[in-house]
Amino acid sequence: MKKHLQPGRRLALCLALALGTFACSQLPTSVTPAPTAVVIPSSAVVTDALKPLSFSDIMQFREIKQRSVSSNQQAMVYTAEPDYGDSTGYLVNVLTGQQFSVPYADRGQLNADGSFALFRQRSPLLLREQATDKAARDALAHDAVLLNAVTGGQQLFTAIDRFAFTGDGHQALLLARKADSKDKTQLLSALQLTNTGRMEQGKTVELGQVSEFAVAEQGTLVAYVLEFTDKDDDSLQLQQVMLWDAAFDRRFELTPPSAARYQQLTFSADGSQLVFFAGDRAEKNQQVAQQLWHWPSEQNQAAPHELKHEGWQLSAQQVPRFSEDGKRVFVGFRPEPASATQDIEPPQSEAELFDTERLLSDRRLQVWHGQDDRINSQQKAEHQQAQRRTAPAVFWLQDEQLVMLGEDVEDRLYESEHSEAALVSNGRPYLQDMTWDGRFHDVWHVNLRTGARQQVFARNRTVERAHLSPTGRYAAYQQGGNWQLFDSQTGERRTLGIDAGVSWLDETHDRPEPAASYGVAGWLADETAVFVYDRFDIWQLSLDGSSTNLTAIGRENRQRFRVERTDPKAFAIAPDAGLLLNRFDEEDKSYGFYQLSLSNQHLQQLLADNKRFDLVEALPELGGYLFTEQSFRQFPNIWFATADFSKRQQLTDLNPQKAQFVWGDSHLIDWFTEDGERLQGVVITPDGFDANRRYPVLVYYYEQFSQRLHHFNQMKVNHRPNFPFYLGQDYVVFLPDVRFREGAPGPSATESLLPGIDRLIELGIADPNAIGLHGHSWSGYQTAFVVTETDRFAAAVAGAPVSNMTSAYSGIRWQTGLARLFQYETGQSRLGVSMFEDRAPYIKNSPVFFADRINTPLLIQFGDKDGAVPWEQGIELYLAMRRLQKDVVMLHYEGEGHHLQRFANKLDYSIKMLEFFNHYLKGEPAPEWWLQGMPYQAYD
């Protein structure tokens, strides 16, 4: 008998109980509300000239990658990257829309005024696939193309590894590819760009064989590490840091020739200063930097600084970072290492042969201690990262003063431009807790002049940060459901926004752990208030204790308002500012842009529609914005809009071929669970949809998916079913929301899904005998569990599912090395207790223990290098169903992780998924692999 009773179970139960000891009236009663009336009409699209997508068609849809704009914001470059195939580089004039392209190109860069662009150009994918080995692939073209933005003219530079423009944009730096992988240097050249609009090559300057170079973001300076052989000793390699002023073609020796190793060349924001590290080239540990060198523009040479702190050493792994004002450089220190272990020499005698110390030196041992901060597997996964962890410090250049901001490599400095204070996070006291309770940290207020510390808060979830006021005096943070203010001058704390009467924590949170706050929008520049969010609105919490709802209409209309960061470098909001807001409607899933005037709290709608809108970048030099708009039918191309969005111009058109294919329309429906909770979902119907006909339905889900109503489906061949592809195969696609109860994630999925399926049937859309279920990872687990409770699905696909929570609980996420306990106790699995406190929910929510109830044909997919879900979980479910003689196949992809990476595997899985659903939902012949399987294959 199924644990989940089918619709109508209350009536049947009443009839059964009528002959028993108590009446049906004694059962809990509730009136389930009626769902919102909806009519999904027949499609008006004529499909005679349209064709269904093939997998090859999907591969050729492109996405926008690697986008950037010029300093004057008049030009933009981007890469159009297909799922499989050759990318194309583009340059577009933001004001006119004029566009040029470079085939087989990516990684575009613009000079300052947007008059030129550089792209990397590789050989076509066909040639790369034809290459038989690494040597053949390395021999293929790896070039640079210089594109003139005025004429569209292009110039090819062969065998270029890296390129850049000088800050003024008048020179192109080209770093030649190594002729041999063993080469330590590469030839750096500079090409002078013409200003005539013609593609005439200017003067070319060879700067020499270099190991590293850096370009100032502003101005004309280029720094590089020149490497050469000592003229008196051929065996001695020397390095020298050079500075080239491109405006006058002048070179300066910032350091004398030296056997030292120079690295991490870093310019200040305005290009007037340079810092870099110097270390011993003979030192095997390249993390060590003995000196920090500094060059200011008023000096002819750089000067070394010995940054010393007892017991610590300056680390070259932490790239030095200038403050925007150029007064400070932030660096990192590591503890001085213990004495290096000596290599054991081969035995020289019979006695040495049996020496136990020599023998033990070759052991391969890992010790998992019960009191380790991090379990051994996490230590392994984070080993390289751990070697780069540093304690933060700041060096004041004018005073030549080093201030340690931490004495622990677990200290994390919040990067900011505050001049007097900073915030440091440290989670060391809670590293053991991570195994079962998630991540926590303490946050400290640190004086940048003295290094003096004051604790802002202790043991808060790491998702909760503190937020410094503009002068650095105050820090605002959320703890215990309230916004708190810490005053570093007095050491006092007080609560903000007491009178607001709203929750600052996620109201929809359903995991057995504290809910996260909705976040901070920013501080007012005068430090009189901080802006924070509730579920819907933006609030001004004043330091005098008062609170003001700035958007006011959000909660009433179930609309969420958030501030767009139009200036990424700004860390304060002017009291009279006009803020750009984005708005999301929780009911109809529509989006919009609004303007909020802080001077009078006037809220003005700029753009709103049944689409999704996203800000890409603010362009203050042009008085406008780059943004995208999308819907299920509309690809999110980039548009330029004036500040009030009254004038809009489309700048990109990546996938015009979409018009050739069957697509579809997305619709929002809702339903109620048996306990009266309202859920929503997206129904996607194909072009040519007939409202008088029932369709096979593919259900795809995770947790909340109704927000995808206006999302363009990502066009990729991967572990997910491609929605437009299935529409072209005459399916309807359903994306339902799932509501979870603590301790019952499996039954929660069933309770959410089945009423949604009933709603589809009630609307006349779904063929009740042709409904397929697909989930991956967390929804792969849900799929495996749901089919133990119901036979409503004709077929199901579970990708990377947990099948046995008792064994998975004590497992490892090998990609991160983290123990899995926290996922079950406080995380996504939502069980709320340890298995040692209560085993029952671990058993009750494990599909493997109820595999005898599965009557639905099940396709399982796993990669044997899955770093998130142990692939043995798939084997457990497969073996259980095999033992019970159930219909099951597990697709095991060798060498694959949680998500398939090898394209052949992604394509194979997509094809098999379609064949599987076509057989059970459309009655097509069963594929051979499903009927007969496939013998073991040995692959090279």
Secondary structure, DSSP 8 states (H G I E B T S, - for coil): --SS--TTHHHHHHHHHTTSSS-GGGS--------------------TT-B---HHHHHT-EEEEEEEE-TTSSEEEEEEEESSS--EEEEEETTT--EEEEETEEEEEE-TTSSEEEEEEE--HHHHHH--SHHHHHTS-EEEEEEETTT--EEEESSEEEEEE-TTSSEEEEEE--SSTT---EEEEEEE--SSSS-----EEEEEEEEEEEE-SSSSEEEEEEEEEETTEEEEEEEEEEEEETTTTEEEESS--BSEEEEEEEE-TTSSEEEEEEEETT-S-TTB--EEEEEETT-SS-EEE---BTTEEEBTTS--EE-TTSSEEEEEEEE-------------SHHHHT-HHHHHTT-------TT-SS-HHHHHHTHHHHHH--EEEEEETTTTEEEE--SSTT-EE-----SSEEEEEE-GGGTTTHHHH--EEEEEEEETTT--EEEEEEEEETT--EEE-TTSSEEEEEETTEEEEEETTT--EEEE-GGG-S-SB-TT--SSS---B--EEEEBTTSSEEEEE-SS-EEEEETTS-EEESS-SHHHHTEEEEE--S-TT--SB-TT-EEEEEEEETTT--EEEEEEETTTTEEEEEEEESSEEEEEEEETTTTEEEEEEE-SSS---EEEEETTSSSEEE-----GGGGGB--EEEEEEEEE-TTS-EEEEEEEEETT--TTS-EEEEEE-SS--GGGGG-------SSS--HHHHHHTT-EEEEE----BTTBHHHHHHHHHHHHHHHHHHTT-EEEEEEEEEEETHHHHHHHHHHHH----SEEEEES----HHHHHT-EETTTTEESHHHHHTSTT---S-TTT-SHHHHHT-GGGGGGG--S-EEEEEETT-SSS-THHHHHHHHHHHHTT--EEEEEETT--SS--SHHHHHHHHHHHHHHHHHHHH-----HHHHH--------
